[in-house]
């Protein structure tokens, strides 16, 4: 027994020493972090010429609510292997600008093994790598932007627990196979000609056009593009001249590109331009709400800060309208903080008192109504009794005897006269 306790103590001590080191992730990760991909997925991978540990990449489309996993085939190109419905993402279409704006990031991000979170409070998770070089050089802030489980989001991309187990397994297996990092491409929508035409007047359009260059490079090559930042913008599949590099805040260096890629990309763009021009004159679904730049981001961020301090704020974040006005919901929310809990308790007490007062008033009103009804019934009964007492007694009326007809009376009179005459004659003659 003592030996068992000693071994248990050693395990606890090892956990404390290991902390979040790389060895602890594998040794002490929860069971669901080591769950294997379903046999159906493995069979599809085999059919497409993918090994279980081949490199992966992910693509996210906000408007469509999709997260796709792409995996490298034996020929080096990537093919889609799984697609998941995003359970929840917060904010609107458009990039993340600042801490607390509740926006889910858009852009090109990198995930390394250290960003995998097997012990996440959201079942499983991995950090997207926001802010990246582009975000930092453009002054964008925020941290801990994840793809995670538990279907709850405040700036992240949230999946169901079974979904994140599979997504996590794809990344875990690829790292085991030697991949050192995988790319996440996060877009507002599928960057087709029709969708770009829909959003051509949006304030985020120029940013989205820049992202589309990376989107198109992948569509042409089916290989994750090489991503760099210079002049505070993304550049894709560019090879800097010898001795030069990419400075996010500096001038872009002289670059080259393989002729085959350049020609394929040019042909793709020609087809796209024709489709875009056609889509401009075509009826399409109305655009979805988008964030109105840093101004709206700051308004939402202030709402978030107040909420974090325990102040009473509307249950939904404010929204900036195109005319510059701000829309706020009237429904107020509660915050899980000491001040918020105190306010919630006061609200609950107030609501209970109001409910008790309403119930008391309803009971009084019901009793009053019942009393009035009883009084009305009693008055009606008294009135009926009084009316019965004042009514005169009924008098029997003798029905008149109907007179005999005149002919019958005449006959009766004649019969009487004859009878009298007979009696007189009999008297006279002794009869």
FENKAZI-V410680 format. One record per residue. N is the residue number from 1. RES is the residue in three letters. OMEGA is omega in degrees with one decimal (999 if undefined). BURIAL is # if it has 9 or more other ideal C-beta (glycine too) atoms within 8 Angstrom, else .. Layout:
n:N res:RES omega:OMEGA burial:BURIAL
n:N res:RES omega:OMEGA burial:BURIAL
This chain:
n:1 res:UNK omega:179.3 burial:.
n:2 res:UNK omega:179.3 burial:.
n:3 res:UNK omega:178.6 burial:.
n:4 res:UNK omega:178.8 burial:.
n:5 res:UNK omega:179.4 burial:.
n:6 res:UNK omega:178.6 burial:.
n:7 res:UNK omega:178.7 burial:.
n:8 res:UNK omega:179.1 burial:.
n:9 res:UNK omega:178.3 burial:.
n:10 res:UNK omega:178.7 burial:.
n:11 res:UNK omega:179.0 burial:.
n:12 res:UNK omega:179.2 burial:.
n:13 res:UNK omega:179.2 burial:.
n:14 res:UNK omega:177.5 burial:.
n:15 res:UNK omega:-178.5 burial:#
n:16 res:UNK omega:-179.7 burial:.
n:17 res:UNK omega:-175.5 burial:.
n:18 res:UNK omega:-179.9 burial:#
n:19 res:UNK omega:-179.4 burial:.
n:20 res:UNK omega:177.4 burial:.
n:21 res:UNK omega:-175.3 burial:.
n:22 res:UNK omega:-178.5 burial:.
n:23 res:UNK omega:-178.3 burial:.
n:24 res:UNK omega:-178.9 burial:#
n:25 res:UNK omega:-179.1 burial:#
n:26 res:UNK omega:-174.0 burial:.
n:27 res:UNK omega:-171.2 burial:.
n:28 res:UNK omega:177.5 burial:.
n:29 res:UNK omega:177.8 burial:#
n:30 res:UNK omega:-174.3 burial:.
n:31 res:UNK omega:-176.2 burial:.
n:32 res:UNK omega:176.9 burial:#
n:33 res:UNK omega:179.9 burial:#
n:34 res:UNK omega:-178.9 burial:.
n:35 res:UNK omega:-176.8 burial:.
n:36 res:UNK omega:176.9 burial:.
n:37 res:UNK omega:179.8 burial:#
n:38 res:UNK omega:-179.7 burial:.
n:39 res:UNK omega:179.9 burial:.
n:40 res:UNK omega:178.7 burial:.
n:41 res:UNK omega:179.2 burial:#
n:42 res:UNK omega:178.5 burial:#
n:43 res:UNK omega:178.4 burial:.
n:44 res:UNK omega:177.0 burial:#
n:45 res:UNK omega:179.7 burial:#
n:46 res:UNK omega:179.7 burial:.
n:47 res:UNK omega:-177.6 burial:.
n:48 res:UNK omega:178.2 burial:#
n:49 res:UNK omega:179.2 burial:.
n:50 res:UNK omega:172.6 burial:#
n:51 res:UNK omega:-177.4 burial:.
n:52 res:UNK omega:-176.2 burial:#
n:53 res:UNK omega:178.8 burial:.
n:54 res:UNK omega:-179.3 burial:#
n:55 res:UNK omega:-179.5 burial:#
n:56 res:UNK omega:168.5 burial:#
n:57 res:UNK omega:-178.9 burial:#
n:58 res:UNK omega:174.1 burial:#
n:59 res:UNK omega:-179.5 burial:#
n:60 res:UNK omega:176.7 burial:#
n:61 res:UNK omega:-174.3 burial:#
n:62 res:UNK omega:-172.8 burial:#
n:63 res:UNK omega:179.3 burial:#
n:64 res:UNK omega:179.3 burial:.
n:65 res:UNK omega:-176.6 burial:.
n:66 res:UNK omega:168.2 burial:#
n:67 res:UNK omega:-177.7 burial:#
n:68 res:UNK omega:171.4 burial:#
n:69 res:UNK omega:176.9 burial:#
n:70 res:UNK omega:-175.8 burial:#
n:71 res:UNK omega:-177.1 burial:#
n:72 res:UNK omega:176.6 burial:#
n:73 res:UNK omega:-177.8 burial:#
n:74 res:UNK omega:179.1 burial:.
n:75 res:UNK omega:177.4 burial:.
n:76 res:UNK omega:177.9 burial:.
n:77 res:UNK omega:-177.2 burial:#
n:78 res:UNK omega:176.4 burial:#
n:79 res:UNK omega:179.7 burial:#
n:80 res:UNK omega:179.6 burial:.
n:81 res:UNK omega:-179.8 burial:#
n:82 res:UNK omega:176.9 burial:#
n:83 res:UNK omega:-176.2 burial:.
n:84 res:UNK omega:172.0 burial:#
n:85 res:UNK omega:177.2 burial:.
n:86 res:UNK omega:-177.7 burial:#
n:87 res:UNK omega:-178.3 burial:.
n:88 res:UNK omega:168.0 burial:.
n:89 res:UNK omega:-172.8 burial:#
n:90 res:UNK omega:179.1 burial:#
n:91 res:UNK omega:-178.3 burial:#
n:92 res:UNK omega:170.6 burial:.
n:93 res:UNK omega:-177.7 burial:#
n:94 res:UNK omega:-173.6 burial:#
n:95 res:UNK omega:171.4 burial:#
n:96 res:UNK omega:-179.0 burial:#
n:97 res:UNK omega:-171.1 burial:#
n:98 res:UNK omega:177.1 burial:#
n:99 res:UNK omega:176.0 burial:.
n:100 res:UNK omega:-179.7 burial:#
n:101 res:UNK omega:176.1 burial:#
n:102 res:UNK omega:177.9 burial:#
n:103 res:UNK omega:170.7 burial:#
n:104 res:UNK omega:-173.2 burial:#
n:105 res:UNK omega:168.9 burial:#
n:106 res:UNK omega:-179.3 burial:#
n:107 res:UNK omega:-177.6 burial:#
n:108 res:UNK omega:-172.6 burial:#
n:109 res:UNK omega:-175.6 burial:#
n:110 res:UNK omega:178.7 burial:#
n:111 res:UNK omega:177.5 burial:#
n:112 res:UNK omega:-176.3 burial:.
n:113 res:UNK omega:-178.3 burial:.
n:114 res:UNK omega:-179.4 burial:.
n:115 res:UNK omega:177.5 burial:#
n:116 res:UNK omega:-174.4 burial:#
n:117 res:UNK omega:-179.0 burial:#
n:118 res:UNK omega:-178.4 burial:#
n:119 res:UNK omega:-178.4 burial:.
n:120 res:UNK omega:174.5 burial:#
n:121 res:UNK omega:176.9 burial:.
n:122 res:UNK omega:177.2 burial:#
n:123 res:UNK omega:172.3 burial:#
n:124 res:UNK omega:-179.5 burial:#
n:125 res:UNK omega:164.1 burial:#
n:126 res:UNK omega:-179.4 burial:#
n:127 res:UNK omega:-176.5 burial:#
n:128 res:UNK omega:-177.4 burial:#
n:129 res:UNK omega:174.5 burial:#
n:130 res:UNK omega:-0.4 burial:#
n:131 res:UNK omega:175.2 burial:.
n:132 res:UNK omega:-176.8 burial:#
n:133 res:UNK omega:178.6 burial:.
n:134 res:UNK omega:-178.8 burial:#
n:135 res:UNK omega:-176.2 burial:#
n:136 res:UNK omega:-177.2 burial:#
n:137 res:UNK omega:177.2 burial:#
n:138 res:UNK omega:173.9 burial:.
n:139 res:UNK omega:-179.6 burial:.
n:140 res:UNK omega:-174.8 burial:#
n:141 res:UNK omega:-179.3 burial:.
n:142 res:UNK omega:-178.6 burial:#
n:143 res:UNK omega:175.8 burial:.
n:144 res:UNK omega:175.5 burial:.
n:145 res:UNK omega:-168.4 burial:#
n:146 res:UNK omega:156.1 burial:#
n:147 res:UNK omega:-173.0 burial:#
n:148 res:UNK omega:177.9 burial:#
n:149 res:UNK omega:175.7 burial:#
n:150 res:UNK omega:175.2 burial:#
n:151 res:UNK omega:177.8 burial:#
n:152 res:UNK omega:-172.1 burial:.
n:153 res:UNK omega:171.1 burial:#
n:154 res:UNK omega:-178.4 burial:.
n:155 res:UNK omega:-178.9 burial:#
n:156 res:UNK omega:171.2 burial:#
n:157 res:UNK omega:-172.7 burial:#
n:158 res:UNK omega:-179.6 burial:#
n:159 res:UNK omega:170.8 burial:#
n:160 res:UNK omega:-179.1 burial:.
n:161 res:UNK omega:177.4 burial:#
n:162 res:UNK omega:178.8 burial:.
n:163 res:UNK omega:-176.9 burial:#
n:164 res:UNK omega:176.5 burial:#
n:165 res:UNK omega:178.5 burial:#
n:166 res:UNK omega:-178.4 burial:#
n:167 res:UNK omega:178.8 burial:#
n:168 res:UNK omega:-179.0 burial:#
n:169 res:UNK omega:177.0 burial:#
n:170 res:UNK omega:179.8 burial:#
n:171 res:UNK omega:179.9 burial:#
n:172 res:UNK omega:-178.3 burial:#
n:173 res:UNK omega:179.0 burial:#
n:174 res:UNK omega:177.1 burial:#
n:175 res:UNK omega:176.9 burial:#
n:176 res:UNK omega:179.9 burial:.
n:177 res:UNK omega:176.7 burial:#
n:178 res:UNK omega:176.3 burial:.
n:179 res:UNK omega:-176.1 burial:#
n:180 res:UNK omega:178.6 burial:.
n:181 res:UNK omega:174.1 burial:.
n:182 res:UNK omega:-173.7 burial:#
n:183 res:UNK omega:169.8 burial:#
n:184 res:UNK omega:175.0 burial:#
n:185 res:UNK omega:-178.2 burial:#
n:186 res:UNK omega:-175.8 burial:#
n:187 res:UNK omega:175.9 burial:#
n:188 res:UNK omega:-177.9 burial:#
n:189 res:UNK omega:173.4 burial:#
n:190 res:UNK omega:-168.4 burial:.
n:191 res:UNK omega:177.0 burial:#
n:192 res:UNK omega:177.7 burial:.
n:193 res:UNK omega:-178.9 burial:#
n:194 res:UNK omega:-179.4 burial:#
n:195 res:UNK omega:178.5 burial:#
n:196 res:UNK omega:176.9 burial:#
n:197 res:UNK omega:178.4 burial:#
n:198 res:UNK omega:-172.8 burial:#
n:199 res:UNK omega:-175.1 burial:#
n:200 res:UNK omega:179.9 burial:.
n:201 res:UNK omega:-177.8 burial:.
n:202 res:UNK omega:178.6 burial:#
n:203 res:UNK omega:179.1 burial:.
n:204 res:UNK omega:-170.6 burial:#
n:205 res:UNK omega:-178.7 burial:#
n:206 res:UNK omega:176.4 burial:.
n:207 res:UNK omega:-179.1 burial:#
n:208 res:UNK omega:175.5 burial:#
n:209 res:UNK omega:178.3 burial:#
n:210 res:UNK omega:177.4 burial:#
n:211 res:UNK omega:-177.0 burial:#
n:212 res:UNK omega:177.7 burial:#
n:213 res:UNK omega:176.4 burial:#
n:214 res:UNK omega:176.8 burial:#
n:215 res:UNK omega:-177.3 burial:#
n:216 res:UNK omega:178.2 burial:#
n:217 res:UNK omega:177.9 burial:#
n:218 res:UNK omega:179.1 burial:#
n:219 res:UNK omega:-178.6 burial:.
n:220 res:UNK omega:-171.4 burial:#
n:221 res:UNK omega:-171.5 burial:#
n:222 res:UNK omega:174.0 burial:.
n:223 res:UNK omega:178.9 burial:.
n:224 res:UNK omega:-176.5 burial:.
n:225 res:UNK omega:169.9 burial:#
n:226 res:UNK omega:-173.8 burial:.
n:227 res:UNK omega:174.5 burial:#
n:228 res:UNK omega:178.7 burial:#
n:229 res:UNK omega:172.5 burial:#
n:230 res:UNK omega:-176.2 burial:#
n:231 res:UNK omega:177.9 burial:.
n:232 res:UNK omega:178.3 burial:#
n:233 res:UNK omega:176.4 burial:.
n:234 res:UNK omega:167.0 burial:#
n:235 res:UNK omega:-171.3 burial:#
n:236 res:UNK omega:175.0 burial:#
n:237 res:UNK omega:177.1 burial:#
n:238 res:UNK omega:179.8 burial:#
n:239 res:UNK omega:-178.7 burial:.
n:240 res:UNK omega:177.2 burial:#
n:241 res:UNK omega:-178.0 burial:.
n:242 res:UNK omega:176.6 burial:.
n:243 res:UNK omega:-179.5 burial:.
n:244 res:UNK omega:179.2 burial:.
n:245 res:UNK omega:-178.5 burial:.
n:246 res:UNK omega:176.8 burial:#
n:247 res:UNK omega:-177.0 burial:.
n:248 res:UNK omega:-178.2 burial:#
n:249 res:UNK omega:-175.1 burial:.
n:250 res:UNK omega:178.6 burial:.
n:251 res:UNK omega:178.6 burial:.
n:252 res:UNK omega:179.4 burial:#
n:253 res:UNK omega:172.1 burial:#
n:254 res:UNK omega:-176.0 burial:.
n:255 res:UNK omega:173.8 burial:#
n:256 res:UNK omega:-179.9 burial:.
n:257 res:UNK omega:178.2 burial:#
n:258 res:UNK omega:-177.5 burial:.
n:259 res:UNK omega:-178.0 burial:.
n:260 res:UNK omega:179.1 burial:.
n:261 res:UNK omega:-178.8 burial:#
n:262 res:UNK omega:-178.6 burial:#
n:263 res:UNK omega:179.1 burial:.
n:264 res:UNK omega:179.8 burial:#
n:265 res:UNK omega:179.4 burial:#
n:266 res:UNK omega:178.9 burial:.
n:267 res:UNK omega:178.4 burial:.
n:268 res:UNK omega:-178.9 burial:#
n:269 res:UNK omega:178.5 burial:#
n:270 res:UNK omega:177.5 burial:.
n:271 res:UNK omega:-179.5 burial:.
n:272 res:UNK omega:-177.5 burial:#
n:273 res:UNK omega:178.7 burial:.
n:274 res:UNK omega:179.5 burial:.
n:275 res:UNK omega:179.5 burial:#
n:276 res:UNK omega:-179.9 burial:#
n:277 res:UNK omega:177.4 burial:.
n:278 res:UNK omega:-177.5 burial:#
n:279 res:UNK omega:-179.9 burial:#
n:280 res:UNK omega:-177.6 burial:.
n:281 res:UNK omega:-178.4 burial:.
n:282 res:UNK omega:176.8 burial:.
n:283 res:UNK omega:-178.9 burial:.
n:284 res:UNK omega:176.9 burial:.
n:285 res:UNK omega:179.9 burial:.
n:286 res:UNK omega:177.7 burial:.
n:287 res:UNK omega:175.2 burial:.
n:288 res:UNK omega:179.1 burial:.
n:289 res:UNK omega:178.4 burial:.
n:290 res:UNK omega:-179.7 burial:#
n:291 res:UNK omega:-176.6 burial:#
n:292 res:UNK omega:173.2 burial:.
n:293 res:UNK omega:-175.0 burial:#
n:294 res:UNK omega:-179.0 burial:.
n:295 res:UNK omega:177.9 burial:.
n:296 res:UNK omega:178.6 burial:#
n:297 res:UNK omega:179.5 burial:#
n:298 res:UNK omega:178.3 burial:#
n:299 res:UNK omega:179.4 burial:#
n:300 res:UNK omega:179.6 burial:#
n:301 res:UNK omega:177.3 burial:#
n:302 res:UNK omega:175.2 burial:#
n:303 res:UNK omega:-179.7 burial:#
n:304 res:UNK omega:179.6 burial:#
n:305 res:UNK omega:177.7 burial:#
n:306 res:UNK omega:179.9 burial:#
n:307 res:UNK omega:-179.9 burial:#
n:308 res:UNK omega:178.6 burial:#
n:309 res:UNK omega:-179.4 burial:.
n:310 res:UNK omega:178.3 burial:#
n:311 res:UNK omega:178.7 burial:.
n:312 res:UNK omega:-179.0 burial:.
n:313 res:UNK omega:174.9 burial:#
n:314 res:UNK omega:-175.0 burial:#
n:315 res:UNK omega:176.4 burial:.
n:316 res:UNK omega:178.6 burial:.
n:317 res:UNK omega:179.1 burial:.
n:318 res:UNK omega:-178.9 burial:#
n:319 res:UNK omega:179.0 burial:#
n:320 res:UNK omega:-179.4 burial:#
n:321 res:UNK omega:-177.7 burial:.
n:322 res:UNK omega:179.3 burial:.
n:323 res:UNK omega:177.8 burial:.
n:324 res:UNK omega:178.1 burial:.
n:325 res:UNK omega:-178.6 burial:.
n:326 res:UNK omega:177.2 burial:.
n:327 res:UNK omega:176.6 burial:.
n:328 res:UNK omega:176.0 burial:.
n:329 res:UNK omega:-179.8 burial:.
n:330 res:UNK omega:-178.3 burial:.
n:331 res:UNK omega:-176.9 burial:.
n:332 res:UNK omega:-179.5 burial:.
n:333 res:UNK omega:176.6 burial:#
n:334 res:UNK omega:-175.5 burial:#
n:335 res:UNK omega:178.2 burial:#
n:336 res:UNK omega:177.6 burial:.
n:337 res:UNK omega:178.2 burial:#
n:338 res:UNK omega:179.6 burial:.
n:339 res:UNK omega:-180.0 burial:#
n:340 res:UNK omega:179.0 burial:#
n:341 res:UNK omega:177.0 burial:#
n:342 res:UNK omega:179.2 burial:.
n:343 res:UNK omega:178.7 burial:#
n:344 res:UNK omega:178.6 burial:#
n:345 res:UNK omega:177.8 burial:.
n:346 res:UNK omega:178.2 burial:.
n:347 res:UNK omega:180.0 burial:#
n:348 res:UNK omega:178.4 burial:.
n:349 res:UNK omega:178.7 burial:.
n:350 res:UNK omega:179.8 burial:.
n:351 res:UNK omega:179.3 burial:.
n:352 res:UNK omega:178.2 burial:.
n:353 res:UNK omega:179.6 burial:.
n:354 res:UNK omega:179.1 burial:.
n:355 res:UNK omega:179.0 burial:.
n:356 res:UNK omega:179.0 burial:.
n:357 res:UNK omega:178.9 burial:.
n:358 res:UNK omega:179.1 burial:.
n:359 res:UNK omega:178.3 burial:.
n:360 res:UNK omega:179.1 burial:.
n:361 res:UNK omega:178.9 burial:.
n:362 res:UNK omega:179.0 burial:.
n:363 res:UNK omega:177.9 burial:.
n:364 res:UNK omega:179.8 burial:.
n:365 res:UNK omega:179.5 burial:.
n:366 res:UNK omega:178.7 burial:.
n:367 res:UNK omega:178.9 burial:.
n:368 res:UNK omega:179.5 burial:.
n:369 res:UNK omega:178.9 burial:.
n:370 res:UNK omega:178.9 burial:.
n:371 res:UNK omega:179.3 burial:.
n:372 res:UNK omega:179.4 burial:.
n:373 res:UNK omega:178.7 burial:.
n:374 res:UNK omega:178.3 burial:.
n:375 res:UNK omega:178.7 burial:.
n:376 res:UNK omega:179.3 burial:.
n:377 res:UNK omega:179.1 burial:.
n:378 res:UNK omega:178.6 burial:.
n:379 res:UNK omega:179.5 burial:.
n:380 res:UNK omega:179.2 burial:.
n:381 res:UNK omega:178.2 burial:.
n:382 res:UNK omega:179.8 burial:.
n:383 res:UNK omega:179.4 burial:.
n:384 res:UNK omega:179.4 burial:.
n:385 res:UNK omega:179.5 burial:.
n:386 res:UNK omega:179.9 burial:.
n:387 res:UNK omega:179.6 burial:.
n:388 res:UNK omega:-178.8 burial:.
n:389 res:UNK omega:-176.6 burial:.
n:390 res:UNK omega:-177.1 burial:.
n:391 res:UNK omega:-178.9 burial:.
n:392 res:UNK omega:-179.0 burial:.
n:393 res:UNK omega:-178.1 burial:.
n:394 res:UNK omega:179.4 burial:.
n:395 res:UNK omega:-179.7 burial:.
n:396 res:UNK omega:-178.4 burial:.
n:397 res:UNK omega:-179.8 burial:.
n:398 res:UNK omega:-179.7 burial:.
n:399 res:UNK omega:178.9 burial:.
n:400 res:UNK omega:178.0 burial:.
n:401 res:UNK omega:-177.0 burial:.
n:402 res:UNK omega:179.8 burial:.
n:403 res:UNK omega:178.6 burial:.
n:404 res:UNK omega:178.9 burial:.
n:405 res:UNK omega:-176.0 burial:.
n:406 res:UNK omega:-177.8 burial:.
n:407 res:UNK omega:-180.0 burial:.
n:408 res:UNK omega:179.5 burial:.
n:409 res:UNK omega:179.7 burial:#
n:410 res:UNK omega:-180.0 burial:.
n:411 res:UNK omega:179.6 burial:.
n:412 res:UNK omega:179.8 burial:#
n:413 res:UNK omega:-179.9 burial:.
n:414 res:UNK omega:179.8 burial:.
n:415 res:UNK omega:179.7 burial:.
n:416 res:UNK omega:-179.8 burial:.
n:417 res:UNK omega:179.9 burial:.
n:418 res:UNK omega:-178.9 burial:.
n:419 res:UNK omega:178.8 burial:.
n:420 res:UNK omega:-179.2 burial:.
n:421 res:UNK omega:179.5 burial:.
n:422 res:UNK omega:-179.4 burial:.
n:423 res:UNK omega:-178.7 burial:.
n:424 res:UNK omega:-179.8 burial:.
n:425 res:UNK omega:179.1 burial:#
n:426 res:UNK omega:179.2 burial:#
n:427 res:UNK omega:-177.0 burial:.
n:428 res:UNK omega:-174.9 burial:.
n:429 res:UNK omega:173.7 burial:.
n:430 res:UNK omega:177.9 burial:.
n:431 res:UNK omega:999 burial:.
